[in-house]
Amino acid sequence: MPQLNFTLTDGSAVSVSCAVGETVMNAATLNGVPGVEAVCGGFCSCATCHVYVDDAWIEKLPPPSGDENEMLDGTAADRLPGSRLSCQLKVTAELDGLSVRMPPTQA
């Protein structure tokens, strides 16, 4: 099972394992990782699952879709080059060790 690494707003880290095909958002919410609100339940319509993907991983992810790009323009925290919606990031075996950081706010 791939492992995902979350850096929380206080600087602490949480690592969770998840199944291939799971979204980063589901992995976070199912494991109680604070900072991913996921108000819309993963339908790319609220931007409350915004995360900052570590620079080393950005090129390993598919580019954001048009809908994701549109939602990222309305996030509560600043949009940075590594900004993604965790509901749109499906975990693959190649993403084992993926590191993301929580933004300072989701709302």
C-alpha positions as CSV (number, residue, x, y, z in Angstrom):
1,M,0.0,0.0,0.0
2,P,1.3,3.4,-0.9
3,Q,2.1,5.8,1.9
4,L,1.1,9.5,1.9
5,N,2.8,12.1,4.0
6,F,0.9,15.2,5.2
7,T,2.5,18.2,6.8
8,L,0.0,20.0,9.0
9,T,-0.3,23.7,9.6
10,D,1.5,23.4,12.9
11,G,4.5,21.8,11.2
12,S,3.8,18.3,12.5
13,A,3.7,15.4,10.1
14,V,1.2,12.5,9.6
15,S,1.7,9.5,7.4
16,V,-1.0,7.2,6.3
17,S,-1.3,4.2,4.0
18,C,-4.0,3.9,1.4
19,A,-5.1,1.6,-1.4
20,V,-4.1,2.3,-5.0
21,G,-7.0,4.1,-6.7
22,E,-8.0,5.9,-3.5
23,T,-7.9,9.7,-3.6
24,V,-5.6,11.7,-1.4
25,M,-8.7,13.4,0.0
26,N,-10.3,10.1,1.0
27,A,-7.0,8.8,2.5
28,A,-6.9,12.0,4.6
29,T,-10.5,12.0,5.7
30,L,-10.6,8.3,6.5
31,N,-7.5,8.6,8.6
32,G,-8.5,11.7,10.5
33,V,-5.9,14.0,9.0
34,P,-6.8,17.5,10.1
35,G,-7.0,20.2,7.5
36,V,-8.9,18.5,4.7
37,E,-12.5,19.5,5.1
38,A,-13.9,18.0,1.9
39,V,-17.2,19.7,2.2
40,C,-18.5,18.5,-1.2
41,G,-17.4,14.9,-0.6
42,G,-14.9,14.8,-3.5
43,F,-16.9,16.2,-6.4
44,C,-14.5,19.1,-7.3
45,S,-17.0,21.7,-6.3
46,C,-15.9,23.3,-3.1
47,A,-12.0,23.6,-2.9
48,T,-11.9,22.7,0.8
49,C,-9.5,19.8,0.1
50,H,-6.8,22.1,-1.2
51,V,-3.2,20.9,-0.5
52,Y,0.2,22.0,-1.6
53,V,2.1,19.2,-3.3
54,D,5.8,19.1,-2.5
55,D,7.9,20.3,-5.4
56,A,9.5,16.9,-5.9
57,W,6.1,15.4,-6.7
58,I,4.5,18.0,-9.0
59,E,5.8,16.5,-12.2
60,K,4.7,13.0,-11.2
61,L,1.1,14.0,-11.1
62,P,-1.2,14.5,-14.1
63,P,-2.0,18.2,-14.8
64,P,-5.2,19.6,-13.2
65,S,-8.3,19.4,-15.3
66,G,-10.1,22.6,-16.3
67,D,-12.7,22.2,-13.5
68,E,-9.9,21.7,-10.9
69,N,-8.0,24.8,-12.3
70,E,-11.2,26.8,-12.0
71,M,-11.8,25.7,-8.4
72,L,-8.1,26.4,-7.5
73,D,-8.6,30.0,-8.5
74,G,-11.1,30.3,-5.6
75,T,-9.3,28.6,-2.7
76,A,-9.3,30.3,0.6
77,A,-5.5,30.1,0.9
78,D,-3.1,31.4,-1.7
79,R,-2.8,29.4,-4.9
80,L,0.8,28.3,-5.3
81,P,2.5,26.3,-8.0
82,G,2.0,23.0,-6.1
83,S,-1.7,23.8,-5.3
84,R,-4.0,20.8,-6.0
85,L,-7.4,19.6,-4.9
86,S,-6.8,16.4,-3.1
87,C,-10.1,15.0,-4.3
88,Q,-8.6,15.0,-7.8
89,L,-5.4,13.1,-7.0
90,K,-5.8,9.4,-7.4
91,V,-3.1,7.4,-5.7
92,T,-1.0,5.1,-7.8
93,A,1.9,2.8,-6.8
94,E,4.3,5.4,-8.3
95,L,3.0,8.0,-5.7
96,D,4.2,6.0,-2.8
97,G,5.7,8.6,-0.5
98,L,3.8,11.5,-1.9
99,S,4.2,14.6,0.3
100,V,1.7,17.3,0.7
101,R,1.3,20.3,2.9
102,M,-1.9,21.7,4.3
103,P,-2.7,25.3,3.5
104,P,-3.3,27.7,6.5
105,T,-7.1,27.7,5.9
106,Q,-9.7,26.0,3.8
107,A,-12.6,28.4,4.4
